[in-house]
Amino acid sequence: MPHPSPLFSILSRLKLIQRWSLMRSTVQENVQEHSHRVACIAHALAVIRNRVFNGNVNPERAALLGLYHDAGEALTGDLPTPVKYANPELHDAYARIEDTARNRLLAMAPEPVREDFRPLFCPVPADAEAQRLVQAADKICAWLKCVEERRGGNREFLLAEATLRTKVEQLDLPEAAYFVEHFAPAFELTLDELEPAMRRSRDDAGAKVE
């Protein structure tokens, strides 16, 4: 019998790691949920780049990298941003810790499949553009979380929302600006307010099919 690999058992613990640990949240968000959201938006950014801005990024690759982008936190936990960026020395030290964690995860993959997992844990140059979209999606997700908290009446996230909105605007990625213009406004709506928008989308899609 081969020794069991702990890789996916360890990764499954991402659902136990809460984000925004220094802030009071109306709805808790764990790293596994965040990773899924990043993957979806990274995929969308790649599709937008290709279809609207004549780019050439593999959307499925961007989504996959998004799913694994915080995998190392299964071993390190989620260090709050104010702590991580408190000073350059602390940031550099944490970067080394993250690198070590990702390499530890890679070592958990059985040898016959290890090289297939390497780009998911240790970024490679071939994925540079997809990784850039993942990083953009990460910022967009953090900002949208703040929007949702503010809409829920939580003033705790007001400064973070403003700061992250500025960072999203400074991404200098047309696909990110497109996403913000076309998708972000709906996050300000209630479910009842979303219903007319869903109905219009359904009617528009039906008209195009006909």
C-alpha positions as CSV (number, residue, x, y, z in Angstrom):
1,M,0.0,0.0,0.0
2,P,1.4,3.5,-0.9
3,H,1.5,6.1,1.8
4,P,-1.6,8.3,1.7
5,S,-1.0,11.8,0.5
6,P,-2.2,14.5,2.8
7,L,-2.5,17.1,0.0
8,F,-6.2,17.4,-0.5
9,S,-7.0,16.8,3.2
10,I,-4.8,19.8,4.0
11,L,-6.4,21.9,1.2
12,S,-9.9,21.1,2.4
13,R,-9.0,23.0,5.6
14,L,-9.1,26.2,3.7
15,K,-12.8,26.3,4.5
16,L,-11.9,26.6,8.2
17,I,-9.7,29.7,7.7
18,Q,-11.6,32.9,8.0
19,R,-10.6,36.1,6.2
20,W,-10.8,39.7,7.5
21,S,-10.0,38.4,11.0
22,L,-9.3,41.8,12.4
23,M,-12.7,43.2,11.3
24,R,-16.3,42.6,12.3
25,S,-18.1,41.0,9.4
26,T,-21.9,40.6,8.9
27,V,-21.1,37.5,6.9
28,Q,-18.0,35.5,7.5
29,E,-15.9,34.6,4.5
30,N,-13.5,31.7,4.4
31,V,-10.5,31.2,2.1
32,Q,-12.1,28.4,0.2
33,E,-15.1,30.6,-0.7
34,H,-12.9,33.4,-1.6
35,S,-10.8,31.2,-3.9
36,H,-13.9,30.1,-5.8
37,R,-15.0,33.7,-6.2
38,V,-11.5,34.7,-7.5
39,A,-11.5,31.8,-9.9
40,C,-14.8,32.8,-11.4
41,I,-13.8,36.5,-11.8
42,A,-10.4,35.6,-13.2
43,H,-12.1,33.4,-15.7
44,A,-14.4,36.3,-16.6
45,L,-11.5,38.7,-16.9
46,A,-9.8,36.4,-19.4
47,V,-13.0,36.0,-21.4
48,I,-13.4,39.8,-21.5
49,R,-9.8,40.3,-22.6
50,N,-10.2,37.8,-25.4
51,R,-13.6,38.8,-26.7
52,V,-13.6,42.5,-26.1
53,F,-10.0,43.5,-26.2
54,N,-8.6,40.9,-28.7
55,G,-6.4,39.2,-26.1
56,N,-5.2,35.7,-25.9
57,V,-5.4,34.3,-22.3
58,N,-6.7,30.8,-21.5
59,P,-9.8,31.5,-19.3
60,E,-9.7,27.9,-17.9
61,R,-6.1,28.4,-16.9
62,A,-6.9,31.6,-15.2
63,A,-9.8,30.0,-13.3
64,L,-7.6,27.1,-12.2
65,L,-4.8,29.4,-11.0
66,G,-7.5,31.4,-9.1
67,L,-8.7,28.3,-7.3
68,Y,-5.2,27.6,-6.0
69,H,-3.9,31.1,-5.5
70,D,-4.2,31.1,-1.7
71,A,-3.5,27.4,-1.3
72,G,-0.5,28.1,0.9
73,E,-2.8,29.6,3.5
74,A,-3.9,26.0,4.4
75,L,-0.6,25.9,6.2
76,T,0.1,29.5,7.1
77,G,-3.4,30.8,7.8
78,D,-4.6,34.2,6.5
79,L,-2.4,37.0,7.8
80,P,-4.4,40.3,7.8
81,T,-3.2,42.8,5.3
82,P,-2.4,45.6,7.8
83,V,0.0,43.1,9.5
84,K,1.4,41.7,6.3
85,Y,2.3,45.2,5.0
86,A,3.2,46.8,8.3
87,N,6.8,47.2,7.2
88,P,9.0,45.8,4.4
89,E,10.9,43.4,6.7
90,L,7.7,41.8,7.8
91,H,6.3,41.6,4.3
92,D,9.5,40.0,3.0
93,A,9.5,37.5,5.9
94,Y,5.9,36.5,5.2
95,A,6.7,36.1,1.5
96,R,9.3,33.6,2.4
97,I,6.9,31.8,4.7
98,E,4.4,31.6,1.8
99,D,7.0,30.2,-0.5
100,T,7.9,27.6,2.0
101,A,4.2,26.7,2.4
102,R,3.6,26.3,-1.3
103,N,6.7,24.1,-1.7
104,R,5.5,21.9,1.2
105,L,2.2,21.5,-0.5
106,L,3.9,20.5,-3.7
107,A,6.0,18.0,-1.9
108,M,2.7,16.3,-0.7
109,A,1.7,15.5,-4.3
110,P,2.7,11.9,-5.3
111,E,5.8,11.9,-7.5
112,P,4.0,10.8,-10.8
113,V,1.7,13.9,-10.7
114,R,3.9,16.4,-8.9
115,E,5.1,18.3,-11.9
116,D,1.5,18.9,-13.0
117,F,0.8,20.6,-9.7
118,R,4.0,22.6,-9.6
119,P,2.6,25.6,-11.6
120,L,-0.4,25.7,-9.3
121,F,1.7,26.2,-6.2
122,C,4.8,27.8,-7.7
123,P,4.0,30.4,-10.4
124,V,5.9,29.9,-13.7
125,P,6.6,32.5,-16.4
126,A,4.3,30.9,-18.9
127,D,1.3,31.8,-16.7
128,A,2.4,35.4,-16.1
129,E,-0.6,37.0,-17.9
130,A,-3.1,34.6,-16.3
131,Q,-1.6,35.2,-12.9
132,R,-1.9,39.0,-13.5
133,L,-5.7,38.5,-14.0
134,V,-5.9,36.3,-10.9
135,Q,-4.2,39.1,-8.9
136,A,-6.7,41.6,-10.4
137,A,-9.6,39.3,-9.5
138,D,-8.3,39.0,-6.0
139,K,-8.5,42.8,-5.5
140,I,-11.9,43.0,-7.2
141,C,-13.2,40.2,-4.8
142,A,-11.9,42.0,-1.8
143,W,-13.5,45.3,-2.9
144,L,-16.9,43.5,-3.6
145,K,-16.8,42.0,-0.1
146,C,-16.5,45.5,1.3
147,V,-19.4,46.6,-0.9
148,E,-21.5,43.8,0.5
149,E,-20.6,44.5,4.1
150,R,-21.4,48.2,3.6
151,R,-24.8,47.3,2.1
152,G,-25.4,45.1,5.1
153,G,-25.1,48.2,7.3
154,N,-21.6,47.4,8.5
155,R,-19.5,50.6,8.6
156,E,-16.4,48.6,9.6
157,F,-15.5,48.2,5.9
158,L,-15.9,51.8,4.7
159,L,-12.2,52.7,4.6
160,A,-11.3,49.3,3.2
161,E,-13.9,49.7,0.4
162,A,-12.5,53.1,-0.6
163,T,-8.9,51.9,-0.5
164,L,-9.7,48.8,-2.5
165,R,-11.8,50.7,-5.1
166,T,-8.8,52.9,-5.7
167,K,-6.6,49.9,-6.1
168,V,-9.0,48.3,-8.6
169,E,-9.1,51.5,-10.6
170,Q,-5.3,51.6,-10.6
171,L,-5.0,48.1,-12.1
172,D,-4.6,49.6,-15.6
173,L,-6.4,46.6,-17.1
174,P,-9.2,47.3,-19.5
175,E,-10.9,44.0,-18.7
176,A,-11.0,45.0,-15.0
177,A,-12.6,48.3,-15.9
178,Y,-15.1,46.5,-18.1
179,F,-16.0,44.1,-15.3
180,V,-16.5,47.0,-12.8
181,E,-18.7,48.8,-15.3
182,H,-20.9,45.9,-16.4
183,F,-21.0,43.6,-13.3
184,A,-20.2,45.5,-10.1
185,P,-23.3,47.8,-10.1
186,A,-25.5,44.8,-9.5
187,F,-23.8,44.2,-6.1
188,E,-25.6,47.4,-4.9
189,L,-29.1,45.8,-5.6
190,T,-31.3,43.8,-3.4
191,L,-32.7,40.4,-4.6
192,D,-36.0,42.1,-5.5
193,E,-34.2,44.8,-7.4
194,L,-32.2,42.2,-9.3
195,E,-35.3,40.5,-10.6
196,P,-36.0,43.1,-13.3
197,A,-32.4,42.9,-14.4
198,M,-32.6,39.1,-14.6
199,R,-35.8,39.4,-16.6
200,R,-34.3,41.9,-19.1
201,S,-31.2,39.7,-19.5
202,R,-33.5,36.7,-20.2
203,D,-35.5,38.7,-22.7
204,D,-32.4,40.0,-24.5
205,A,-31.0,36.5,-24.7
206,G,-34.3,35.2,-26.2
207,A,-34.4,38.0,-28.7
208,K,-30.9,37.2,-29.9
209,V,-31.7,33.5,-30.3
210,E,-34.7,34.3,-32.4
